Amino acid sequence: MLITDVEMPQMDGLHLTSLVRKEETLREFPVVIFSSLASEDNKRKWIGLGANQILTKPDLPNLVKVADQLTVQAF
């Protein structure tokens, strides 16, 4: 599972997500975007890029719950 923010110093999380989805071996890899920029409009766009789930910071309890669910689904 990949958990990424949108705003990062070298490569933003959206570019990272699109790169992961282009890789044959990673296409089914669960991707969660965890960002304070998660408006409803952004969420729709990010799902379109291939994110499995978008969560708004600082909702750590929900992040753990979603990570558990996606991990179980992956196996």
TIDRENMAR-74527 format. One record per atom (N, C-alpha, C): atom name; x, y, z; residue in three letters. Coordinates in pm, whole numbers, plus 50000, padded with zeros to 5 digits. Example, Ala and Ser with C-alpha at 12.3 -4.5 7.8 and 13.67 -1.06 7.14 Angstrom:
// TIDRENMAR-74527
<r><at>N</at><c1>51319</c1><c2>49431</c2><c3>50780</c3><aa>Ala</aa></r>
<r><at>CA</at><c1>51230</c1><c2>49550</c2><c3>50780</c3><aa>Ala</aa></r>
<r><at>C</at><c1>51320</c1><c2>49670</c2><c3>50780</c3><aa>Ala</aa></r>
<r><at>N</at><c1>51285</c1><c2>49775</c2><c3>50708</c3><aa>Ser</aa></r>
<r><at>CA</at><c1>51367</c1><c2>49894</c2><c3>50714</c3><aa>Ser</aa></r>
<r><at>C</at><c1>51290</c1><c2>50003</c2><c3>50787</c3><aa>Ser</aa></r>
END
This chain:
// TIDRENMAR-74527
<r><at>N</at><c1>50084</c1><c2>49883</c2><c3>50000</c3><aa>Met</aa></r>
<r><at>CA</at><c1>50000</c1><c2>50000</c2><c3>50000</c3><aa>Met</aa></r>
<r><at>C</at><c1>50089</c1><c2>50124</c2><c3>50000</c3><aa>Met</aa></r>
<r><at>N</at><c1>50043</c1><c2>50224</c2><c3>49924</c3><aa>Leu</aa></r>
<r><at>CA</at><c1>50111</c1><c2>50353</c2><c3>49920</c3><aa>Leu</aa></r>
<r><at>C</at><c1>50020</c1><c2>50457</c2><c3>49982</c3><aa>Leu</aa></r>
<r><at>N</at><c1>50071</c1><c2>50528</c2><c3>50082</c3><aa>Ile</aa></r>
<r><at>CA</at><c1>50000</c1><c2>50641</c2><c3>50142</c3><aa>Ile</aa></r>
<r><at>C</at><c1>50084</c1><c2>50763</c2><c3>50110</c3><aa>Ile</aa></r>
<r><at>N</at><c1>50024</c1><c2>50860</c2><c3>50042</c3><aa>Thr</aa></r>
<r><at>CA</at><c1>50098</c1><c2>50978</c2><c3>50000</c3><aa>Thr</aa></r>
<r><at>C</at><c1>50020</c1><c2>51105</c2><c3>50026</c3><aa>Thr</aa></r>
<r><at>N</at><c1>50092</c1><c2>51212</c2><c3>50046</c3><aa>Asp</aa></r>
<r><at>CA</at><c1>50034</c1><c2>51345</c2><c3>50052</c3><aa>Asp</aa></r>
<r><at>C</at><c1>50038</c1><c2>51403</c2><c3>49912</c3><aa>Asp</aa></r>
<r><at>N</at><c1>49967</c1><c2>51510</c2><c3>49888</c3><aa>Val</aa></r>
<r><at>CA</at><c1>49975</c1><c2>51577</c2><c3>49758</c3><aa>Val</aa></r>
<r><at>C</at><c1>50098</c1><c2>51665</c2><c3>49755</c3><aa>Val</aa></r>
<r><at>N</at><c1>50119</c1><c2>51741</c2><c3>49861</c3><aa>Glu</aa></r>
<r><at>CA</at><c1>50231</c1><c2>51836</c2><c3>49867</c3><aa>Glu</aa></r>
<r><at>C</at><c1>50354</c1><c2>51770</c2><c3>49928</c3><aa>Glu</aa></r>
<r><at>N</at><c1>50453</c1><c2>51747</c2><c3>49842</c3><aa>Met</aa></r>
<r><at>CA</at><c1>50580</c1><c2>51690</c2><c3>49886</c3><aa>Met</aa></r>
<r><at>C</at><c1>50692</c1><c2>51766</c2><c3>49816</c3><aa>Met</aa></r>
<r><at>N</at><c1>50813</c1><c2>51764</c2><c3>49871</c3><aa>Pro</aa></r>
<r><at>CA</at><c1>50921</c1><c2>51849</c2><c3>49819</c3><aa>Pro</aa></r>
<r><at>C</at><c1>50970</c1><c2>51816</c2><c3>49677</c3><aa>Pro</aa></r>
<r><at>N</at><c1>50995</c1><c2>51693</c2><c3>49644</c3><aa>Gln</aa></r>
<r><at>CA</at><c1>51055</c1><c2>51660</c2><c3>49515</c3><aa>Gln</aa></r>
<r><at>C</at><c1>50951</c1><c2>51624</c2><c3>49409</c3><aa>Gln</aa></r>
<r><at>N</at><c1>50852</c1><c2>51547</c2><c3>49446</c3><aa>Met</aa></r>
<r><at>CA</at><c1>50749</c1><c2>51502</c2><c3>49352</c3><aa>Met</aa></r>
<r><at>C</at><c1>50616</c1><c2>51504</c2><c3>49427</c3><aa>Met</aa></r>
<r><at>N</at><c1>50516</c1><c2>51566</c2><c3>49366</c3><aa>Asp</aa></r>
<r><at>CA</at><c1>50388</c1><c2>51568</c2><c3>49438</c3><aa>Asp</aa></r>
<r><at>C</at><c1>50320</c1><c2>51431</c2><c3>49431</c3><aa>Asp</aa></r>
<r><at>N</at><c1>50230</c1><c2>51408</c2><c3>49523</c3><aa>Gly</aa></r>
<r><at>CA</at><c1>50165</c1><c2>51278</c2><c3>49535</c3><aa>Gly</aa></r>
<r><at>C</at><c1>50077</c1><c2>51242</c2><c3>49416</c3><aa>Gly</aa></r>
<r><at>N</at><c1>50030</c1><c2>51342</c2><c3>49343</c3><aa>Leu</aa></r>
<r><at>CA</at><c1>49948</c1><c2>51314</c2><c3>49226</c3><aa>Leu</aa></r>
<r><at>C</at><c1>50033</c1><c2>51258</c2><c3>49114</c3><aa>Leu</aa></r>
<r><at>N</at><c1>50151</c1><c2>51315</c2><c3>49095</c3><aa>His</aa></r>
<r><at>CA</at><c1>50244</c1><c2>51262</c2><c3>48995</c3><aa>His</aa></r>
<r><at>C</at><c1>50287</c1><c2>51121</c2><c3>49034</c3><aa>His</aa></r>
<r><at>N</at><c1>50316</c1><c2>51102</c2><c3>49162</c3><aa>Leu</aa></r>
<r><at>CA</at><c1>50354</c1><c2>50969</c2><c3>49211</c3><aa>Leu</aa></r>
<r><at>C</at><c1>50243</c1><c2>50867</c2><c3>49184</c3><aa>Leu</aa></r>
<r><at>N</at><c1>50119</c1><c2>50905</c2><c3>49214</c3><aa>Thr</aa></r>
<r><at>CA</at><c1>50006</c1><c2>50815</c2><c3>49190</c3><aa>Thr</aa></r>
<r><at>C</at><c1>49994</c1><c2>50779</c2><c3>49043</c3><aa>Thr</aa></r>
<r><at>N</at><c1>50009</c1><c2>50878</c2><c3>48956</c3><aa>Ser</aa></r>
<r><at>CA</at><c1>49999</c1><c2>50848</c2><c3>48812</c3><aa>Ser</aa></r>
<r><at>C</at><c1>50112</c1><c2>50758</c2><c3>48765</c3><aa>Ser</aa></r>
<r><at>N</at><c1>50233</c1><c2>50775</c2><c3>48820</c3><aa>Leu</aa></r>
<r><at>CA</at><c1>50344</c1><c2>50688</c2><c3>48785</c3><aa>Leu</aa></r>
<r><at>C</at><c1>50320</c1><c2>50545</c2><c3>48832</c3><aa>Leu</aa></r>
<r><at>N</at><c1>50267</c1><c2>50529</c2><c3>48951</c3><aa>Val</aa></r>
<r><at>CA</at><c1>50236</c1><c2>50396</c2><c3>49004</c3><aa>Val</aa></r>
<r><at>C</at><c1>50134</c1><c2>50327</c2><c3>48914</c3><aa>Val</aa></r>
<r><at>N</at><c1>50031</c1><c2>50400</c2><c3>48871</c3><aa>Arg</aa></r>
<r><at>CA</at><c1>49927</c1><c2>50340</c2><c3>48787</c3><aa>Arg</aa></r>
<r><at>C</at><c1>49977</c1><c2>50304</c2><c3>48647</c3><aa>Arg</aa></r>
<r><at>N</at><c1>50083</c1><c2>50368</c2><c3>48601</c3><aa>Lys</aa></r>
<r><at>CA</at><c1>50139</c1><c2>50335</c2><c3>48469</c3><aa>Lys</aa></r>
<r><at>C</at><c1>50225</c1><c2>50210</c2><c3>48471</c3><aa>Lys</aa></r>
<r><at>N</at><c1>50273</c1><c2>50172</c2><c3>48590</c3><aa>Glu</aa></r>
<r><at>CA</at><c1>50357</c1><c2>50052</c2><c3>48603</c3><aa>Glu</aa></r>
<r><at>C</at><c1>50271</c1><c2>49927</c2><c3>48605</c3><aa>Glu</aa></r>
<r><at>N</at><c1>50298</c1><c2>49838</c2><c3>48515</c3><aa>Glu</aa></r>
<r><at>CA</at><c1>50220</c1><c2>49713</c2><c3>48504</c3><aa>Glu</aa></r>
<r><at>C</at><c1>50211</c1><c2>49639</c2><c3>48637</c3><aa>Glu</aa></r>
<r><at>N</at><c1>50323</c1><c2>49625</c2><c3>48706</c3><aa>Thr</aa></r>
<r><at>CA</at><c1>50327</c1><c2>49546</c2><c3>48830</c3><aa>Thr</aa></r>
<r><at>C</at><c1>50262</c1><c2>49617</c2><c3>48949</c3><aa>Thr</aa></r>
<r><at>N</at><c1>50235</c1><c2>49746</c2><c3>48937</c3><aa>Leu</aa></r>
<r><at>CA</at><c1>50179</c1><c2>49822</c2><c3>49049</c3><aa>Leu</aa></r>
<r><at>C</at><c1>50035</c1><c2>49869</c2><c3>49026</c3><aa>Leu</aa></r>
<r><at>N</at><c1>49977</c1><c2>49832</c2><c3>48914</c3><aa>Arg</aa></r>
<r><at>CA</at><c1>49843</c1><c2>49885</c2><c3>48879</c3><aa>Arg</aa></r>
<r><at>C</at><c1>49737</c1><c2>49853</c2><c3>48982</c3><aa>Arg</aa></r>
<r><at>N</at><c1>49748</c1><c2>49739</c2><c3>49046</c3><aa>Glu</aa></r>
<r><at>CA</at><c1>49647</c1><c2>49700</c2><c3>49146</c3><aa>Glu</aa></r>
<r><at>C</at><c1>49689</c1><c2>49735</c2><c3>49289</c3><aa>Glu</aa></r>
<r><at>N</at><c1>49804</c1><c2>49798</c2><c3>49304</c3><aa>Phe</aa></r>
<r><at>CA</at><c1>49858</c1><c2>49837</c2><c3>49434</c3><aa>Phe</aa></r>
<r><at>C</at><c1>49767</c1><c2>49944</c2><c3>49496</c3><aa>Phe</aa></r>
<r><at>N</at><c1>49720</c1><c2>49925</c2><c3>49619</c3><aa>Pro</aa></r>
<r><at>CA</at><c1>49633</c1><c2>50025</c2><c3>49682</c3><aa>Pro</aa></r>
<r><at>C</at><c1>49706</c1><c2>50157</c2><c3>49705</c3><aa>Pro</aa></r>
<r><at>N</at><c1>49642</c1><c2>50269</c2><c3>49665</c3><aa>Val</aa></r>
<r><at>CA</at><c1>49697</c1><c2>50403</c2><c3>49684</c3><aa>Val</aa></r>
<r><at>C</at><c1>49598</c1><c2>50487</c2><c3>49761</c3><aa>Val</aa></r>
<r><at>N</at><c1>49645</c1><c2>50547</c2><c3>49871</c3><aa>Val</aa></r>
<r><at>CA</at><c1>49564</c1><c2>50637</c2><c3>49953</c3><aa>Val</aa></r>
<r><at>C</at><c1>49631</c1><c2>50774</c2><c3>49951</c3><aa>Val</aa></r>
<r><at>N</at><c1>49555</c1><c2>50875</c2><c3>49917</c3><aa>Ile</aa></r>
<r><at>CA</at><c1>49604</c1><c2>51013</c2><c3>49925</c3><aa>Ile</aa></r>
<r><at>C</at><c1>49551</c1><c2>51071</c2><c3>50054</c3><aa>Ile</aa></r>
<r><at>N</at><c1>49643</c1><c2>51121</c2><c3>50136</c3><aa>Phe</aa></r>
<r><at>CA</at><c1>49613</c1><c2>51174</c2><c3>50269</c3><aa>Phe</aa></r>
<r><at>C</at><c1>49656</c1><c2>51320</c2><c3>50267</c3><aa>Phe</aa></r>
<r><at>N</at><c1>49559</c1><c2>51412</c2><c3>50254</c3><aa>Ser</aa></r>
<r><at>CA</at><c1>49594</c1><c2>51551</c2><c3>50229</c3><aa>Ser</aa></r>
<r><at>C</at><c1>49496</c1><c2>51648</c2><c3>50293</c3><aa>Ser</aa></r>
<r><at>N</at><c1>49547</c1><c2>51764</c2><c3>50330</c3><aa>Ser</aa></r>
<r><at>CA</at><c1>49460</c1><c2>51871</c2><c3>50380</c3><aa>Ser</aa></r>
<r><at>C</at><c1>49389</c1><c2>51942</c2><c3>50265</c3><aa>Ser</aa></r>
<r><at>N</at><c1>49425</c1><c2>51912</c2><c3>50141</c3><aa>Leu</aa></r>
<r><at>CA</at><c1>49366</c1><c2>51974</c2><c3>50022</c3><aa>Leu</aa></r>
<r><at>C</at><c1>49252</c1><c2>51891</c2><c3>49964</c3><aa>Leu</aa></r>
<r><at>N</at><c1>49199</c1><c2>51798</c2><c3>50040</c3><aa>Ala</aa></r>
<r><at>CA</at><c1>49101</c1><c2>51702</c2><c3>49989</c3><aa>Ala</aa></r>
<r><at>C</at><c1>48959</c1><c2>51759</c2><c3>49984</c3><aa>Ala</aa></r>
<r><at>N</at><c1>48937</c1><c2>51856</c2><c3>49896</c3><aa>Ser</aa></r>
<r><at>CA</at><c1>48801</c1><c2>51907</c2><c3>49873</c3><aa>Ser</aa></r>
<r><at>C</at><c1>48725</c1><c2>51804</c2><c3>49790</c3><aa>Ser</aa></r>
<r><at>N</at><c1>48594</c1><c2>51819</c2><c3>49779</c3><aa>Glu</aa></r>
<r><at>CA</at><c1>48515</c1><c2>51723</c2><c3>49701</c3><aa>Glu</aa></r>
<r><at>C</at><c1>48558</c1><c2>51724</c2><c3>49554</c3><aa>Glu</aa></r>
<r><at>N</at><c1>48589</c1><c2>51841</c2><c3>49500</c3><aa>Asp</aa></r>
<r><at>CA</at><c1>48635</c1><c2>51851</c2><c3>49362</c3><aa>Asp</aa></r>
<r><at>C</at><c1>48769</c1><c2>51781</c2><c3>49344</c3><aa>Asp</aa></r>
<r><at>N</at><c1>48862</c1><c2>51805</c2><c3>49436</c3><aa>Asn</aa></r>
<r><at>CA</at><c1>48992</c1><c2>51738</c2><c3>49429</c3><aa>Asn</aa></r>
<r><at>C</at><c1>48979</c1><c2>51588</c2><c3>49445</c3><aa>Asn</aa></r>
<r><at>N</at><c1>48893</c1><c2>51543</c2><c3>49533</c3><aa>Lys</aa></r>
<r><at>CA</at><c1>48873</c1><c2>51400</c2><c3>49553</c3><aa>Lys</aa></r>
<r><at>C</at><c1>48831</c1><c2>51331</c2><c3>49424</c3><aa>Lys</aa></r>
<r><at>N</at><c1>48738</c1><c2>51392</c2><c3>49351</c3><aa>Arg</aa></r>
<r><at>CA</at><c1>48694</c1><c2>51336</c2><c3>49224</c3><aa>Arg</aa></r>
<r><at>C</at><c1>48809</c1><c2>51328</c2><c3>49124</c3><aa>Arg</aa></r>
<r><at>N</at><c1>48889</c1><c2>51433</c2><c3>49117</c3><aa>Lys</aa></r>
<r><at>CA</at><c1>49004</c1><c2>51435</c2><c3>49026</c3><aa>Lys</aa></r>
<r><at>C</at><c1>49105</c1><c2>51327</c2><c3>49064</c3><aa>Lys</aa></r>
<r><at>N</at><c1>49131</c1><c2>51313</c2><c3>49192</c3><aa>Trp</aa></r>
<r><at>CA</at><c1>49234</c1><c2>51221</c2><c3>49239</c3><aa>Trp</aa></r>
<r><at>C</at><c1>49191</c1><c2>51075</c2><c3>49222</c3><aa>Trp</aa></r>
<r><at>N</at><c1>49063</c1><c2>51049</c2><c3>49240</c3><aa>Ile</aa></r>
<r><at>CA</at><c1>49011</c1><c2>50914</c2><c3>49212</c3><aa>Ile</aa></r>
<r><at>C</at><c1>49031</c1><c2>50885</c2><c3>49063</c3><aa>Ile</aa></r>
<r><at>N</at><c1>49009</c1><c2>50985</c2><c3>48980</c3><aa>Gly</aa></r>
<r><at>CA</at><c1>49030</c1><c2>50970</c2><c3>48837</c3><aa>Gly</aa></r>
<r><at>C</at><c1>49175</c1><c2>50940</c2><c3>48801</c3><aa>Gly</aa></r>
<r><at>N</at><c1>49269</c1><c2>50985</c2><c3>48883</c3><aa>Leu</aa></r>
<r><at>CA</at><c1>49412</c1><c2>50955</c2><c3>48862</c3><aa>Leu</aa></r>
<r><at>C</at><c1>49447</c1><c2>50813</c2><c3>48904</c3><aa>Leu</aa></r>
<r><at>N</at><c1>49359</c1><c2>50751</c2><c3>48982</c3><aa>Gly</aa></r>
<r><at>CA</at><c1>49385</c1><c2>50614</c2><c3>49022</c3><aa>Gly</aa></r>
<r><at>C</at><c1>49398</c1><c2>50589</c2><c3>49171</c3><aa>Gly</aa></r>
<r><at>N</at><c1>49373</c1><c2>50691</c2><c3>49253</c3><aa>Ala</aa></r>
<r><at>CA</at><c1>49376</c1><c2>50670</c2><c3>49397</c3><aa>Ala</aa></r>
<r><at>C</at><c1>49257</c1><c2>50582</c2><c3>49439</c3><aa>Ala</aa></r>
<r><at>N</at><c1>49281</c1><c2>50491</c2><c3>49530</c3><aa>Asn</aa></r>
<r><at>CA</at><c1>49173</c1><c2>50407</c2><c3>49581</c3><aa>Asn</aa></r>
<r><at>C</at><c1>49088</c1><c2>50479</c2><c3>49684</c3><aa>Asn</aa></r>
<r><at>N</at><c1>49152</c1><c2>50569</c2><c3>49758</c3><aa>Gln</aa></r>
<r><at>CA</at><c1>49084</c1><c2>50638</c2><c3>49867</c3><aa>Gln</aa></r>
<r><at>C</at><c1>49153</c1><c2>50772</c2><c3>49889</c3><aa>Gln</aa></r>
<r><at>N</at><c1>49075</c1><c2>50874</c2><c3>49926</c3><aa>Ile</aa></r>
<r><at>CA</at><c1>49129</c1><c2>51004</c2><c3>49962</c3><aa>Ile</aa></r>
<r><at>C</at><c1>49077</c1><c2>51037</c2><c3>50100</c3><aa>Ile</aa></r>
<r><at>N</at><c1>49168</c1><c2>51073</c2><c3>50189</c3><aa>Leu</aa></r>
<r><at>CA</at><c1>49131</c1><c2>51109</c2><c3>50325</c3><aa>Leu</aa></r>
<r><at>C</at><c1>49188</c1><c2>51247</c2><c3>50357</c3><aa>Leu</aa></r>
<r><at>N</at><c1>49114</c1><c2>51320</c2><c3>50439</c3><aa>Thr</aa></r>
<r><at>CA</at><c1>49154</c1><c2>51455</c2><c3>50477</c3><aa>Thr</aa></r>
<r><at>C</at><c1>49235</c1><c2>51451</c2><c3>50605</c3><aa>Thr</aa></r>
<r><at>N</at><c1>49350</c1><c2>51519</c2><c3>50602</c3><aa>Lys</aa></r>
<r><at>CA</at><c1>49431</c1><c2>51532</c2><c3>50724</c3><aa>Lys</aa></r>
<r><at>C</at><c1>49353</c1><c2>51614</c2><c3>50824</c3><aa>Lys</aa></r>
<r><at>N</at><c1>49367</c1><c2>51589</c2><c3>50950</c3><aa>Pro</aa></r>
<r><at>CA</at><c1>49453</c1><c2>51495</c2><c3>51022</c3><aa>Pro</aa></r>
<r><at>C</at><c1>49376</c1><c2>51374</c2><c3>51073</c3><aa>Pro</aa></r>
<r><at>N</at><c1>49291</c1><c2>51315</c2><c3>50993</c3><aa>Asp</aa></r>
<r><at>CA</at><c1>49204</c1><c2>51205</c2><c3>51036</c3><aa>Asp</aa></r>
<r><at>C</at><c1>49279</c1><c2>51072</c2><c3>51044</c3><aa>Asp</aa></r>
<r><at>N</at><c1>49372</c1><c2>51061</c2><c3>51140</c3><aa>Leu</aa></r>
<r><at>CA</at><c1>49453</c1><c2>50940</c2><c3>51154</c3><aa>Leu</aa></r>
<r><at>C</at><c1>49373</c1><c2>50815</c2><c3>51187</c3><aa>Leu</aa></r>
<r><at>N</at><c1>49273</c1><c2>50822</c2><c3>51274</c3><aa>Pro</aa></r>
<r><at>CA</at><c1>49196</c1><c2>50699</c2><c3>51301</c3><aa>Pro</aa></r>
<r><at>C</at><c1>49131</c1><c2>50642</c2><c3>51175</c3><aa>Pro</aa></r>
<r><at>N</at><c1>49078</c1><c2>50728</c2><c3>51090</c3><aa>Asn</aa></r>
<r><at>CA</at><c1>49017</c1><c2>50681</c2><c3>50966</c3><aa>Asn</aa></r>
<r><at>C</at><c1>49123</c1><c2>50629</c2><c3>50870</c3><aa>Asn</aa></r>
<r><at>N</at><c1>49241</c1><c2>50689</c2><c3>50869</c3><aa>Leu</aa></r>
<r><at>CA</at><c1>49351</c1><c2>50641</c2><c3>50784</c3><aa>Leu</aa></r>
<r><at>C</at><c1>49387</c1><c2>50498</c2><c3>50821</c3><aa>Leu</aa></r>
<r><at>N</at><c1>49396</c1><c2>50469</c2><c3>50948</c3><aa>Val</aa></r>
<r><at>CA</at><c1>49428</c1><c2>50333</c2><c3>50994</c3><aa>Val</aa></r>
<r><at>C</at><c1>49317</c1><c2>50237</c2><c3>50952</c3><aa>Val</aa></r>
<r><at>N</at><c1>49192</c1><c2>50278</c2><c3>50969</c3><aa>Lys</aa></r>
<r><at>CA</at><c1>49078</c1><c2>50193</c2><c3>50930</c3><aa>Lys</aa></r>
<r><at>C</at><c1>49080</c1><c2>50162</c2><c3>50781</c3><aa>Lys</aa></r>
<r><at>N</at><c1>49099</c1><c2>50264</c2><c3>50698</c3><aa>Val</aa></r>
<r><at>CA</at><c1>49102</c1><c2>50246</c2><c3>50553</c3><aa>Val</aa></r>
<r><at>C</at><c1>49222</c1><c2>50160</c2><c3>50512</c3><aa>Val</aa></r>
<r><at>N</at><c1>49337</c1><c2>50184</c2><c3>50574</c3><aa>Ala</aa></r>
<r><at>CA</at><c1>49456</c1><c2>50104</c2><c3>50543</c3><aa>Ala</aa></r>
<r><at>C</at><c1>49432</c1><c2>49957</c2><c3>50574</c3><aa>Ala</aa></r>
<r><at>N</at><c1>49369</c1><c2>49930</c2><c3>50687</c3><aa>Asp</aa></r>
<r><at>CA</at><c1>49336</c1><c2>49792</c2><c3>50722</c3><aa>Asp</aa></r>
<r><at>C</at><c1>49242</c1><c2>49730</c2><c3>50619</c3><aa>Asp</aa></r>
<r><at>N</at><c1>49139</c1><c2>49803</c2><c3>50579</c3><aa>Gln</aa></r>
<r><at>CA</at><c1>49043</c1><c2>49751</c2><c3>50482</c3><aa>Gln</aa></r>
<r><at>C</at><c1>49108</c1><c2>49724</c2><c3>50346</c3><aa>Gln</aa></r>
<r><at>N</at><c1>49188</c1><c2>49817</c2><c3>50298</c3><aa>Leu</aa></r>
<r><at>CA</at><c1>49252</c1><c2>49799</c2><c3>50167</c3><aa>Leu</aa></r>
<r><at>C</at><c1>49356</c1><c2>49688</c2><c3>50170</c3><aa>Leu</aa></r>
<r><at>N</at><c1>49422</c1><c2>49671</c2><c3>50283</c3><aa>Thr</aa></r>
<r><at>CA</at><c1>49521</c1><c2>49564</c2><c3>50295</c3><aa>Thr</aa></r>
<r><at>C</at><c1>49452</c1><c2>49429</c2><c3>50292</c3><aa>Thr</aa></r>
<r><at>N</at><c1>49340</c1><c2>49414</c2><c3>50360</c3><aa>Val</aa></r>
<r><at>CA</at><c1>49265</c1><c2>49288</c2><c3>50361</c3><aa>Val</aa></r>
<r><at>C</at><c1>49213</c1><c2>49258</c2><c3>50220</c3><aa>Val</aa></r>
<r><at>N</at><c1>49164</c1><c2>49360</c2><c3>50151</c3><aa>Gln</aa></r>
<r><at>CA</at><c1>49112</c1><c2>49340</c2><c3>50015</c3><aa>Gln</aa></r>
<r><at>C</at><c1>49222</c1><c2>49299</c2><c3>49918</c3><aa>Gln</aa></r>
<r><at>N</at><c1>49344</c1><c2>49347</c2><c3>49940</c3><aa>Ala</aa></r>
<r><at>CA</at><c1>49457</c1><c2>49317</c2><c3>49850</c3><aa>Ala</aa></r>
<r><at>C</at><c1>49500</c1><c2>49171</c2><c3>49860</c3><aa>Ala</aa></r>
<r><at>N</at><c1>49471</c1><c2>49107</c2><c3>49972</c3><aa>Phe</aa></r>
<r><at>CA</at><c1>49513</c1><c2>48968</c2><c3>49991</c3><aa>Phe</aa></r>
<r><at>C</at><c1>49393</c1><c2>48883</c2><c3>49991</c3><aa>Phe</aa></r>
END
